[in-house]
Every structure is written in structure tokens, then in C-alpha cells.
Amino acid sequence: MTRVVLKPGESQESLLKRFRKRVSKNRILSDVKKKRFFVSKSEQRRRARLKAIRKERRRQRREERRYGG
């Protein structure tokens, strides 16, 4: 759990800003969003495979741009 303690002389706004930074850094919200709905093992594998395909295509496009295809 993310915990932020108010420093002496610190405003509520800066405390909230530090809290939000820590939450995003720890990827708490993204984990909660992922776990919101059940995803079967086969669906997880399918999503991972599609993600890998997209990543490879992106890498190839970058290489083509860099080296002139």
C-alpha cells in the first residue's frame, strides 16, 4: 500500500501530488484495472502473443525508418 506522510509546512496539494506520483510509479491503478475482470489462461496467452506480434512489427517499422528498409 502506498503511504505518504505530510511533511512540516507542506500543503495538501503537494502532498496529493506526491501521492499520485507514487501511485503511478508503483503501477497500482494499472494493476487494479487489469484485475477488475477475470481473464482465463488461454486469453492471457492470446493477448501476450498479440502483444508480442505488435511489438515485433513496431520494431521492424523503426528499423525500416532507420536504415531505409
C-alpha positions as MATLAB code, in Angstrom:
seq = 'MTRVVLKPGESQESLLKRFRKRVSKNRILSDVKKKRFFVSKSEQRRRARLKAIRKERRRQRREERRYGG';
ca = [
       0.000    0.000    0.000;
       1.238    3.464   -0.844;
       1.719    5.688    2.150;
       2.591    9.389    2.108;
       3.188   11.400    5.284;
       2.574   15.137    5.436;
       5.872   16.982    5.853;
       6.055   20.050    8.133;
       4.912   23.119    6.216;
       3.769   21.069    3.197;
       0.490   21.973    1.520;
      -2.293   19.498    0.852;
      -1.834   19.990   -2.894;
       1.837   18.989   -2.845;
       1.019   16.008   -0.621;
      -1.621   14.887   -3.097;
       0.829   15.403   -5.971;
       3.438   13.191   -4.242;
       0.789   10.548   -3.582;
      -0.311   10.492   -7.221;
       3.309   10.199   -8.377;
       3.909    7.218   -6.115;
       0.697    5.524   -7.205;
       1.597    5.884  -10.881;
       5.212    4.841  -10.254;
       4.094    1.694   -8.438;
       1.563    0.941  -11.217;
      -1.183    0.429   -8.680;
      -4.021    1.691  -10.876;
      -2.965   -0.347  -13.896;
      -2.832   -3.493  -11.742;
      -6.295   -2.793  -10.358;
      -7.666   -2.232  -13.860;
      -6.106   -5.482  -15.090;
      -7.556   -7.468  -12.198;
     -11.005   -5.927  -12.475;
     -12.273   -8.744  -14.696;
     -11.288  -12.391  -14.765;
      -9.168  -13.389  -17.751;
      -8.655  -17.074  -18.481;
      -5.198  -18.547  -19.041;
      -5.879  -19.095  -22.735;
      -6.988  -15.478  -23.112;
      -3.860  -14.295  -21.289;
      -1.690  -16.314  -23.680;
      -3.580  -14.970  -26.692;
      -3.180  -11.374  -25.513;
       0.522  -11.912  -24.806;
       1.013  -13.403  -28.286;
      -0.773  -10.480  -29.943;
       1.238   -8.021  -27.873;
       4.471   -9.707  -28.987;
       3.368   -9.530  -32.630;
       2.604   -5.805  -32.329;
       5.938   -5.201  -30.622;
       7.829   -7.017  -33.380;
       6.005   -5.092  -36.128;
       6.789   -1.819  -34.380;
      10.465   -2.809  -34.124;
      10.542   -3.669  -37.842;
       8.988   -0.320  -38.776;
      11.576    1.515  -36.700;
      14.380   -0.421  -38.374;
      12.986    0.346  -41.827;
      12.849    4.043  -40.989;
      16.332    3.985  -39.532;
      18.066    2.009  -42.293;
      15.861    2.888  -45.252;
      14.194   -0.520  -45.489;
];
